[in-house]
Amino acid sequence: MKGLLFWSVAMLLLAGVVHLGYVLIMPQIDMRAGIDELRRLAGSGALTVLSRDDSIRVVGPDGRWLVHALCVYNLSEGPLAVSATVPATYWSMAIYSASGETFYSLNDRQADVDQVDLMIRQKSAPLLGDDQDLVLPEGDGFTVRAPDPKGVVVMRALAGEPAEYERASRILARSSCRSAPK
């Protein structure tokens, strides 16, 4: 009886360890694979507006209601300047690290402007007196410090009908994502 109890507890502990390992590791592996897929679709360091079919394939069925614009970046080559045109309808921008962490997001209501300009810089080692705030004002825009050198900027605009999809695509195409001077 003691042997059965021992092996039952051992199997439960092993199952818990395997489950915990899966839950902690798989999201990062999935995000890295997703970024590799996005890099294949959109390239790197430039903004690409996805077609409706690509949005559905990458995002799933919800992709048919939103236009997606992507910019896969690598900050080891220097900072990235993002200039986003905000349409009059629903719009959002999220910046993801390579590990899957959303470290910055903004929507049309929060922005309350027609144009958002930001700089994404790699988070540096803390310096004496440097509090390493995530978002810092810089000129007319602001700087966002990324926890990882690689990641993806995703912009979304609402487009339920095919005509709206084309209009929202043209608006998002006016946005840009490019290397910035160091």
Backbone as CSV, one residue per row, in Angstrom:
resi,resn,N_x,N_y,N_z,CA_x,CA_y,CA_z,C_x,C_y,C_z
1,MET,0.813,-1.194,0.000,0.000,0.000,0.000,0.859,1.262,0.000
2,LYS,1.957,1.232,0.805,2.841,2.382,0.860,3.497,2.605,-0.494
3,GLY,3.827,1.537,-1.189,4.454,1.649,-2.508,3.521,2.323,-3.512
4,LEU,2.242,1.960,-3.485,1.256,2.564,-4.381,1.097,4.053,-4.082
5,LEU,1.034,4.411,-2.818,0.913,5.813,-2.417,2.156,6.596,-2.855
6,PHE,3.346,6.019,-2.640,4.591,6.684,-3.036,4.598,6.964,-4.542
7,TRP,4.295,5.957,-5.342,4.342,6.134,-6.805,3.233,7.067,-7.297
8,SER,2.105,7.073,-6.639,1.024,8.005,-7.020,1.446,9.448,-6.770
9,VAL,2.038,9.695,-5.608,2.508,11.043,-5.280,3.645,11.440,-6.216
10,ALA,4.548,10.514,-6.495,5.665,10.796,-7.403,5.148,11.158,-8.795
11,MET,4.165,10.444,-9.287,3.606,10.732,-10.619,2.897,12.091,-10.634
12,LEU,2.180,12.418,-9.569,1.524,13.722,-9.485,2.550,14.851,-9.463
13,LEU,3.628,14.687,-8.709,4.682,15.697,-8.678,5.356,15.836,-10.043
14,LEU,5.639,14.713,-10.685,6.245,14.749,-12.016,5.309,15.435,-13.012
15,ALA,4.031,15.124,-12.963,3.059,15.764,-13.860,3.004,17.265,-13.598
16,GLY,3.057,17.674,-12.329,3.058,19.099,-11.993,4.293,19.805,-12.516
17,VAL,5.460,19.191,-12.396,6.699,19.785,-12.887,6.659,19.914,-14.410
18,VAL,6.215,18.874,-15.105,6.119,18.919,-16.565,5.130,19.997,-16.999
19,HIS,3.988,20.082,-16.356,2.993,21.099,-16.697,3.535,22.507,-16.458
20,LEU,4.161,22.729,-15.330,4.727,24.033,-15.010,5.810,24.412,-16.024
21,GLY,6.669,23.470,-16.356,7.695,23.724,-17.374,7.082,24.103,-18.715
22,TYR,6.037,23.403,-19.105,5.355,23.696,-20.366,4.743,25.093,-20.350
23,VAL,4.074,25.436,-19.262,3.414,26.739,-19.146,4.435,27.880,-19.148
24,LEU,5.595,27.677,-18.576,6.599,28.732,-18.507,7.434,28.866,-19.779
25,ILE,7.638,27.784,-20.495,8.542,27.808,-21.655,7.805,27.977,-22.982
26,MET,6.672,27.362,-23.164,5.999,27.366,-24.463,5.583,28.747,-24.979
27,PRO,5.091,29.667,-24.145,4.740,30.990,-24.693,5.932,31.686,-25.352
28,GLN,7.115,31.556,-24.761,8.297,32.180,-25.361,8.666,31.514,-26.676
29,ILE,8.581,30.200,-26.725,8.887,29.474,-27.967,7.869,29.844,-29.040
30,ASP,6.578,29.905,-28.671,5.536,30.285,-29.633,5.739,31.703,-30.143
31,MET,6.110,32.638,-29.256,6.312,34.026,-29.675,7.493,34.132,-30.625
32,ARG,8.576,33.442,-30.327,9.746,33.479,-31.222,9.398,32.891,-32.582
33,ALA,8.633,31.812,-32.599,8.199,31.232,-33.866,7.266,32.194,-34.600
34,GLY,6.398,32.868,-33.839,5.495,33.853,-34.442,6.258,35.019,-35.050
35,ILE,7.272,35.513,-34.353,8.078,36.610,-34.882,8.826,36.167,-36.128
36,ASP,9.318,34.928,-36.145,9.983,34.415,-37.350,9.005,34.371,-38.523
37,GLU,7.759,33.964,-38.268,6.734,33.941,-39.318,6.423,35.357,-39.796
38,LEU,6.321,36.295,-38.850,6.058,37.684,-39.220,7.225,38.274,-40.007
39,ARG,8.444,37.916,-39.629,9.621,38.399,-40.360,9.588,37.875,-41.795
40,ARG,9.132,36.631,-41.961,9.011,36.062,-43.311,7.964,36.827,-44.123
41,LEU,6.855,37.170,-43.470,5.781,37.895,-44.161,6.128,39.363,-44.405
42,ALA,6.664,40.016,-43.375,6.801,41.469,-43.409,8.229,41.964,-43.578
43,GLY,9.201,41.082,-43.524,10.580,41.553,-43.571,10.974,42.083,-42.206
44,SER,12.018,42.895,-42.166,12.500,43.418,-40.898,12.829,44.896,-41.039
45,GLY,12.447,45.686,-40.038,12.800,47.100,-40.015,11.959,47.987,-40.905
46,ALA,10.848,47.498,-41.423,9.953,48.318,-42.243,8.513,47.925,-41.925
47,LEU,7.601,48.873,-42.070,6.189,48.615,-41.794,5.547,47.922,-42.990
48,THR,4.810,46.872,-42.726,4.106,46.128,-43.758,2.651,45.976,-43.352
49,VAL,1.740,46.366,-44.222,0.310,46.182,-43.982,-0.073,44.814,-44.549
50,LEU,-0.635,43.964,-43.701,-0.993,42.613,-44.134,-2.288,42.614,-44.942
51,SER,-2.359,41.695,-45.882,-3.611,41.489,-46.610,-4.604,40.829,-45.657
52,ARG,-5.865,40.836,-46.023,-6.888,40.221,-45.166,-6.597,38.732,-44.962
53,ASP,-6.189,38.035,-46.029,-5.884,36.601,-45.916,-4.713,36.352,-44.967
54,ASP,-3.654,37.186,-45.072,-2.512,37.030,-44.168,-2.915,37.341,-42.731
55,SER,-3.766,38.339,-42.525,-4.239,38.661,-41.172,-4.987,37.481,-40.569
56,ILE,-5.845,36.864,-41.357,-6.616,35.711,-40.863,-5.680,34.554,-40.560
57,ARG,-4.683,34.328,-41.420,-3.748,33.223,-41.216,-2.886,33.443,-39.977
58,VAL,-2.413,34.671,-39.762,-1.527,34.957,-38.636,-2.298,35.135,-37.334
59,VAL,-3.395,35.873,-37.366,-4.128,36.220,-36.155,-5.247,35.227,-35.850
60,GLY,-5.805,34.625,-36.869,-6.945,33.743,-36.688,-8.198,34.413,-37.233
61,PRO,-9.368,33.860,-36.945,-10.614,34.396,-37.501,-10.869,35.869,-37.175
62,ASP,-10.370,36.354,-36.034,-10.564,37.760,-35.679,-9.821,38.685,-36.631
63,GLY,-8.866,38.165,-37.384,-8.108,38.964,-38.337,-8.943,39.540,-39.454
64,ARG,-10.112,39.000,-39.688,-10.940,39.513,-40.795,-11.597,40.845,-40.450
65,TRP,-11.649,41.210,-39.172,-12.279,42.464,-38.756,-11.284,43.595,-38.543
66,LEU,-10.000,43.275,-38.571,-8.975,44.276,-38.315,-7.912,44.271,-39.403
67,VAL,-7.439,45.442,-39.764,-6.279,45.565,-40.645,-5.061,45.565,-39.729
68,HIS,-4.060,44.774,-40.073,-2.844,44.686,-39.263,-1.661,45.234,-40.034
69,ALA,-0.887,46.073,-39.382,0.383,46.557,-39.921,1.463,46.131,-38.942
70,LEU,2.540,45.557,-39.473,3.589,44.986,-38.633,4.946,45.583,-38.946
71,CYS,5.747,45.662,-37.919,7.147,46.057,-38.084,7.977,45.170,-37.157
72,VAL,8.708,44.235,-37.729,9.609,43.389,-36.961,10.923,44.150,-36.847
73,TYR,11.464,44.258,-35.646,12.667,45.077,-35.464,13.767,44.316,-34.745
74,ASN,14.984,44.851,-34.887,16.160,44.359,-34.185,16.944,45.585,-33.732
75,LEU,16.896,45.902,-32.455,17.512,47.111,-31.924,19.025,47.008,-31.798
76,SER,19.586,45.835,-32.017,21.045,45.726,-31.966,21.664,46.511,-33.119
77,GLU,20.863,46.843,-34.122,21.308,47.650,-35.263,21.068,49.136,-35.017
78,GLY,20.506,49.504,-33.878,20.224,50.896,-33.536,18.756,51.087,-33.210
79,PRO,18.385,52.302,-32.745,16.991,52.567,-32.369,16.060,52.566,-33.579
80,LEU,14.780,52.469,-33.298,13.756,52.417,-34.336,12.792,53.577,-34.148
81,ALA,12.542,54.335,-35.218,11.570,55.433,-35.189,10.252,54.925,-35.757
82,VAL,9.186,55.108,-34.998,7.852,54.695,-35.431,6.987,55.945,-35.514
83,SER,6.377,56.139,-36.663,5.449,57.238,-36.878,4.126,56.613,-37.293
84,ALA,3.100,56.761,-36.485,1.828,56.083,-36.722,0.720,57.076,-36.999
85,THR,0.027,56.872,-38.115,-1.149,57.664,-38.444,-2.350,57.024,-37.758
86,VAL,-3.080,57.802,-36.984,-4.220,57.296,-36.213,-5.507,57.602,-36.970
87,PRO,-6.231,56.574,-37.437,-7.496,56.827,-38.138,-8.603,57.276,-37.188
88,ALA,-9.715,57.706,-37.742,-10.846,58.188,-36.940,-11.594,57.042,-36.260
89,THR,-11.421,55.809,-36.734,-12.086,54.654,-36.128,-11.157,54.013,-35.098
90,TYR,-11.554,52.854,-34.585,-10.726,52.148,-33.611,-9.338,51.897,-34.187
91,TRP,-8.322,52.149,-33.364,-6.927,51.916,-33.740,-6.165,51.547,-32.480
92,SER,-5.204,50.654,-32.607,-4.335,50.349,-31.479,-2.945,49.997,-31.977
93,MET,-1.981,50.196,-31.093,-0.599,49.813,-31.377,-0.085,49.107,-30.134
94,ALA,0.570,47.967,-30.340,1.196,47.243,-29.236,2.612,46.885,-29.665
95,ILE,3.531,46.958,-28.712,4.912,46.590,-28.980,5.226,45.379,-28.120
96,TYR,5.669,44.314,-28.785,5.952,43.046,-28.128,7.447,42.759,-28.150
97,SER,7.946,42.190,-27.067,9.336,41.731,-27.040,9.388,40.343,-27.673
98,ALA,10.581,39.858,-27.933,10.748,38.535,-28.521,10.254,37.438,-27.585
99,SER,10.190,37.734,-26.292,9.714,36.736,-25.337,8.192,36.740,-25.208
100,GLY,7.508,37.628,-25.936,6.054,37.651,-25.914,5.452,38.669,-24.984
101,GLU,6.278,39.419,-24.297,5.798,40.431,-23.355,5.311,41.672,-24.115
102,THR,4.098,42.134,-23.813,3.624,43.399,-24.340,4.155,44.465,-23.402
103,PHE,5.151,45.237,-23.853,5.742,46.211,-22.952,5.267,47.631,-23.221
104,TYR,4.473,47.823,-24.287,3.871,49.140,-24.510,2.646,48.954,-25.389
105,SER,1.572,49.671,-25.064,0.383,49.667,-25.926,-0.298,51.025,-25.850
106,LEU,-1.002,51.331,-26.913,-1.676,52.618,-27.037,-2.869,52.423,-27.958
107,ASN,-3.984,53.107,-27.672,-5.122,53.052,-28.599,-5.545,54.467,-28.975
108,ASP,-6.527,54.560,-29.874,-6.943,55.863,-30.394,-7.461,56.787,-29.296
109,ARG,-8.134,56.258,-28.312,-8.659,57.108,-27.231,-7.549,57.636,-26.337
110,GLN,-6.545,56.809,-26.087,-5.422,57.254,-25.258,-4.566,58.265,-26.011
111,ALA,-4.381,58.046,-27.304,-3.508,58.917,-28.098,-4.123,60.296,-28.256
112,ASP,-5.409,60.359,-28.616,-6.136,61.614,-28.783,-5.420,62.595,-29.728
113,VAL,-4.700,62.057,-30.719,-4.016,62.840,-31.747,-4.140,62.104,-33.074
114,ASP,-3.783,62.774,-34.170,-3.835,62.145,-35.489,-2.537,61.422,-35.848
115,GLN,-1.459,61.757,-35.138,-0.135,61.207,-35.445,0.600,60.906,-34.144
116,VAL,1.157,59.708,-34.036,1.951,59.320,-32.875,3.377,59.060,-33.351
117,ASP,4.338,59.732,-32.727,5.746,59.528,-33.065,6.470,59.034,-31.826
118,LEU,7.160,57.916,-31.982,7.920,57.383,-30.870,9.209,56.746,-31.349
119,MET,10.123,56.608,-30.434,11.417,55.989,-30.677,11.514,54.776,-29.763
120,ILE,11.897,53.637,-30.331,12.108,52.443,-29.518,13.619,52.256,-29.388
121,ARG,14.071,52.244,-28.147,15.498,52.069,-27.861,15.668,50.852,-26.967
122,GLN,16.829,50.251,-27.071,17.130,49.118,-26.218,17.342,49.609,-24.796
123,LYS,16.779,48.895,-23.848,16.941,49.256,-22.442,18.392,48.988,-22.074
124,SER,19.081,50.021,-21.630,20.496,49.881,-21.293,20.658,49.487,-19.835
125,ALA,21.883,49.151,-19.489,22.177,48.836,-18.096,21.937,50.088,-17.260
126,PRO,21.390,49.951,-16.068,21.119,51.123,-15.232,22.400,51.909,-14.937
127,LEU,22.294,53.199,-15.051,23.393,54.093,-14.714,23.056,54.790,-13.411
128,LEU,24.050,55.325,-12.755,23.826,56.043,-11.513,22.859,57.202,-11.769
129,GLY,21.749,57.239,-11.067,20.777,58.306,-11.229,19.811,58.086,-12.388
130,ASP,19.919,56.965,-13.101,19.034,56.674,-14.229,17.978,55.697,-13.746
131,ASP,16.712,56.153,-13.683,15.660,55.287,-13.154,15.090,54.328,-14.186
132,GLN,15.544,54.405,-15.442,15.147,53.469,-16.502,13.632,53.418,-16.712
133,ASP,12.983,54.586,-16.719,11.553,54.614,-17.007,11.306,53.995,-18.363
134,LEU,10.166,53.330,-18.520,9.831,52.673,-19.773,9.526,53.684,-20.871
135,VAL,8.803,54.752,-20.544,8.416,55.759,-21.535,8.972,57.112,-21.090
136,LEU,9.718,57.745,-21.982,10.340,59.029,-21.674,10.019,60.033,-22.766
137,PRO,9.698,61.301,-22.429,9.446,62.314,-23.457,10.731,62.605,-24.238
138,GLU,10.571,62.852,-25.540,11.731,63.173,-26.378,11.256,64.046,-27.536
139,GLY,11.556,65.329,-27.514,11.137,66.236,-28.578,9.628,66.266,-28.690
140,ASP,9.103,66.092,-29.914,7.655,66.070,-30.138,7.052,64.711,-29.828
141,GLY,7.874,63.698,-29.676,7.375,62.353,-29.408,7.861,61.856,-28.059
142,PHE,8.098,60.566,-27.980,8.589,59.978,-26.747,9.390,58.733,-27.077
143,THR,10.142,58.273,-26.091,10.979,57.089,-26.241,10.412,55.963,-25.401
144,VAL,10.390,54.778,-25.988,9.987,53.572,-25.281,11.219,52.684,-25.208
145,ARG,11.541,52.206,-24.024,12.710,51.346,-23.859,12.270,49.890,-23.879
146,ALA,12.859,49.131,-24.803,12.494,47.731,-24.992,13.316,46.820,-24.093
147,PRO,12.686,45.831,-23.479,13.425,44.905,-22.616,14.314,43.940,-23.402
148,ASP,13.968,43.655,-24.663,14.741,42.759,-25.534,15.121,43.521,-26.795
149,PRO,16.230,43.170,-27.429,16.602,43.870,-28.663,15.700,43.528,-29.851
150,LYS,15.044,42.381,-29.833,14.183,41.978,-30.944,12.729,41.998,-30.503
151,GLY,11.851,42.304,-31.455,10.431,42.306,-31.152,9.624,42.701,-32.371
152,VAL,8.371,43.062,-32.130,7.474,43.428,-33.223,6.514,44.514,-32.751
153,VAL,6.279,45.492,-33.646,5.270,46.524,-33.443,4.059,46.089,-34.255
154,VAL,2.889,46.063,-33.633,1.659,45.673,-34.321,0.653,46.812,-34.206
155,MET,0.211,47.320,-35.362,-0.857,48.328,-35.390,-2.109,47.665,-35.950
156,ARG,-3.255,48.046,-35.393,-4.534,47.477,-35.829,-5.530,48.599,-36.050
157,ALA,-6.338,48.454,-37.092,-7.431,49.390,-37.346,-8.674,48.580,-37.693
158,LEU,-9.817,49.033,-37.213,-11.083,48.343,-37.441,-11.515,48.454,-38.893
159,ALA,-11.955,47.324,-39.464,-12.433,47.301,-40.851,-13.337,46.089,-41.038
160,GLY,-14.631,46.270,-40.880,-15.561,45.160,-41.001,-15.908,44.799,-42.433
161,GLU,-16.064,45.777,-43.294,-16.461,45.555,-44.685,-15.243,45.663,-45.603
162,PRO,-15.289,45.031,-46.796,-14.146,45.109,-47.715,-13.730,46.542,-48.074
163,ALA,-14.692,47.438,-48.274,-14.348,48.824,-48.597,-13.640,49.493,-47.419
164,GLU,-14.103,49.210,-46.206,-13.452,49.751,-45.018,-12.042,49.189,-44.875
165,TYR,-11.867,47.928,-45.262,-10.547,47.299,-45.160,-9.545,48.035,-46.046
166,GLU,-9.948,48.359,-47.259,-9.049,49.084,-48.174,-8.730,50.477,-47.641
167,ARG,-9.733,51.174,-47.123,-9.521,52.525,-46.583,-8.595,52.476,-45.370
168,ALA,-8.845,51.548,-44.442,-8.001,51.421,-43.251,-6.579,50.996,-43.642
169,SER,-6.443,50.161,-44.663,-5.116,49.754,-45.143,-4.333,50.950,-45.654
170,ARG,-5.005,51.825,-46.407,-4.324,53.024,-46.928,-3.885,53.949,-45.783
171,ILE,-4.732,54.080,-44.760,-4.380,54.934,-43.626,-3.180,54.353,-42.870
172,LEU,-3.206,53.049,-42.580,-2.083,52.436,-41.874,-0.807,52.473,-42.711
173,ALA,-0.937,52.414,-44.032,0.239,52.452,-44.913,0.958,53.799,-44.832
174,ARG,0.279,54.837,-44.343,0.927,56.145,-44.162,1.830,56.159,-42.938
175,SER,1.718,55.157,-42.095,2.592,55.024,-40.929,3.952,54.519,-41.405
176,SER,4.952,54.675,-40.545,6.279,54.206,-40.936,7.026,53.648,-39.740
177,CYS,8.016,52.869,-40.054,8.871,52.210,-39.081,10.245,52.130,-39.736
178,ARG,11.238,52.838,-39.196,12.546,52.884,-39.863,13.655,53.049,-38.830
179,SER,14.849,52.712,-39.238,16.016,52.902,-38.368,16.187,54.384,-38.093
180,ALA,16.573,54.682,-36.880,16.741,56.077,-36.465,18.214,56.322,-36.164
181,PRO,18.632,57.592,-36.248,20.013,57.887,-35.876,20.247,57.591,-34.405
182,LYS,21.416,57.104,-34.081,21.752,56.772,-32.685,21.970,58.033,-31.949
